[in-house]
Amino acid sequence: MTKAKRYDTVTLTDVIGAFPKGEKGAVVEVYTTPFEAYDIEFVGDDGRTKGLLEAVRPEQLEVVAAAETGVRFATIRLEAGGTSVAVQFSDGKELHVSAETLHALAG
């Protein structure tokens, strides 16, 4: 079993309260004493917090492999008075693109 770290994506292996087995969440706190446990935050598609489970035991969750979560945005920074943007991804890659280019892609 892989130990979860802060900000890891996890899935529940059991029903816990109102959250069904298989629900995905993010580790927001890790505890090692008096026993290993995690606080997990669940967010809906609208970006609002659905709830927080506290003191979830390791056997009640599974860490989602990085390949399953895919690449994520790390930072998005407006540059040149908003005429371009610098995007940094979770894998360290960075992209600079103009507003004109993005606007054209949007159709």
Rosetta blueprint (number, residue, H / E / L):
1 M L
2 T L
3 K L
4 A L
5 K L
6 R L
7 Y L
8 D L
9 T E
10 V E
11 T E
12 L E
13 T L
14 D L
15 V L
16 I E
17 G L
18 A L
19 F E
20 P L
21 K L
22 G L
23 E L
24 K E
25 G E
26 A E
27 V E
28 V E
29 E E
30 V E
31 Y E
32 T L
33 T L
34 P L
35 F L
36 E L
37 A E
38 Y E
39 D E
40 I E
41 E E
42 F E
43 V E
44 G L
45 D L
46 D L
47 G L
48 R L
49 T E
50 K E
51 G E
52 L E
53 L E
54 E E
55 A E
56 V E
57 R L
58 P H
59 E H
60 Q H
61 L E
62 E E
63 V E
64 V L
65 A L
66 A H
67 A H
68 E H
69 T H
70 G L
71 V L
72 R L
73 F E
74 A E
75 T E
76 I E
77 R E
78 L E
79 E E
80 A H
81 G H
82 G H
83 T L
84 S E
85 V E
86 A E
87 V E
88 Q E
89 F E
90 S L
91 D L
92 G L
93 K L
94 E E
95 L E
96 H E
97 V E
98 S E
99 A H
100 E H
101 T H
102 L H
103 H H
104 A H
105 L H
106 A H
107 G L
